[in-house]
Amino acid sequence: MRRYSWACVFFVMLAGVCGAQEVAITFDDLPLKGDLPPGMTRVEITRNTLAVLQKRHMPAAYGFVNAQKLEGNTDAAEALKLWTAAEPVGSHTYSHMNLSENPPAAFAREIEQNEPALELLAAKDGNWHWLRYPYLHEGDTVEKRRVVRAYLLAHQYRVAQVTLDWEDYLWNSAYARCAAKNDATSIAWLRSSYLDIATK
């Protein structure tokens, strides 16, 4: 539980006529999501997460960034630098805007506002033109969806779709509270419930 304090989202792509599956692991809401356990930093969480990905020989795992979370947060900024030294990044909009609650023009501005940070972070390969819709909401009307999709196409963005998601971020703050109380029984229950949901 300590290693995963970001929203981790999975999507599946079917490959070949035999139905073989490839699972790509992605992380939303970088550089931070939820509360931290006492004594933990975003940098430490990032190091631990990257170590697990490397140990398991995982292919590139995109991290989708909300650059607003970097403002005034040195720990978050350093964590994101560590991430981008090892893994690619994409856009999750500047402030995690919900398209279903906002007009397309405002959503487009959020995408643009996120770009300077992505350009700096992904200077090596520049392959940051991926968008993960916050809340996975692509708009509450057909017109909104069409306008935003046209914007993305015009600006050479690809959409990172999701097919598997068990909202694992919901365990973050609960774990932090239990860790603060040294509540081993509750931590064990959280671990068990997390693994139970993740394996269904």
Secondary structure as GFF3:
##gff-version 3
##sequence-region A 1 200
A	DSSP	beta_strand	7	15	.	.	.	ID=ss1
A	DSSP	beta_strand	20	30	.	.	.	ID=ss2
A	DSSP	alpha_helix	42	55	.	.	.	ID=ss3
A	DSSP	beta_strand	63	65	.	.	.	ID=ss4
A	DSSP	three_ten_helix	67	70	.	.	.	ID=ss5
A	DSSP	alpha_helix	74	86	.	.	.	ID=ss6
A	DSSP	beta_strand	89	91	.	.	.	ID=ss7
A	DSSP	three_ten_helix	99	101	.	.	.	ID=ss8
A	DSSP	alpha_helix	104	121	.	.	.	ID=ss9
A	DSSP	beta_strand	130	131	.	.	.	ID=ss10
A	DSSP	three_ten_helix	134	136	.	.	.	ID=ss11
A	DSSP	alpha_helix	142	154	.	.	.	ID=ss12
A	DSSP	beta_strand	158	159	.	.	.	ID=ss13
A	DSSP	three_ten_helix	168	171	.	.	.	ID=ss14
A	DSSP	alpha_helix	172	180	.	.	.	ID=ss15
A	DSSP	alpha_helix	184	198	.	.	.	ID=ss16
###
